[in-house]
Amino acid sequence: MSAGGAGAMSTEQMIQQVALLQWLETQSDADRGHLVALTGLQVGRELFQRLTGRKQLDAYKAQCTLSIAAFLQQNPRASQAQISAEVQRNVLLFAAQVRALETEPLF
């Protein structure tokens, strides 16, 4: 979950940085354990998203929806046939992207 523009830390990154700062200040075993746990969760979440392709799939889905919405906004008087053709074109593109995702290397 990114919070802001390019270069902004995600919530997870911010929490990890706070834990790191706390550990750097105290050097305590408890704070080290918190940092290790948070880092492990972050790595596990990223691995899950890479293995499932979830992040990219969500991006493709959003791209498809936004493209159709943009067409409708730019063509308010489009016929039902034109709308159907545009929707079909975008859904086929989405399907091709998903198929390509299935053959993409994980790392």
Secondary structure in CASP SS format (residue, H / E / C, confidence):
PFRMAT SS
TARGET T0000
AUTHOR 0000-0000-0000
METHOD secondary structure of the structure
MODEL  1
M C 1.00
S E 1.00
A C 1.00
G C 1.00
G C 1.00
A C 1.00
G C 1.00
A C 1.00
M C 1.00
S E 1.00
T H 1.00
E H 1.00
Q H 1.00
M H 1.00
I H 1.00
Q H 1.00
Q H 1.00
V H 1.00
A H 1.00
L H 1.00
L H 1.00
Q H 1.00
W H 1.00
L H 1.00
E H 1.00
T H 1.00
Q C 1.00
S C 1.00
D H 1.00
A H 1.00
D H 1.00
R H 1.00
G H 1.00
H H 1.00
L H 1.00
V H 1.00
A H 1.00
L H 1.00
T H 1.00
G H 1.00
L H 1.00
Q H 1.00
V H 1.00
G H 1.00
R H 1.00
E H 1.00
L H 1.00
F H 1.00
Q H 1.00
R H 1.00
L H 1.00
T H 1.00
G C 1.00
R H 1.00
K H 1.00
Q H 1.00
L H 1.00
D H 1.00
A H 1.00
Y H 1.00
K H 1.00
A H 1.00
Q H 1.00
C H 1.00
T H 1.00
L H 1.00
S H 1.00
I H 1.00
A H 1.00
A H 1.00
F H 1.00
L H 1.00
Q H 1.00
Q H 1.00
N C 1.00
P C 1.00
R C 1.00
A C 1.00
S C 1.00
Q H 1.00
A H 1.00
Q H 1.00
I H 1.00
S H 1.00
A H 1.00
E H 1.00
V H 1.00
Q H 1.00
R H 1.00
N H 1.00
V H 1.00
L H 1.00
L H 1.00
F H 1.00
A H 1.00
A H 1.00
Q H 1.00
V H 1.00
R H 1.00
A H 1.00
L H 1.00
E H 1.00
T H 1.00
E C 1.00
P C 1.00
L C 1.00
F C 1.00
END
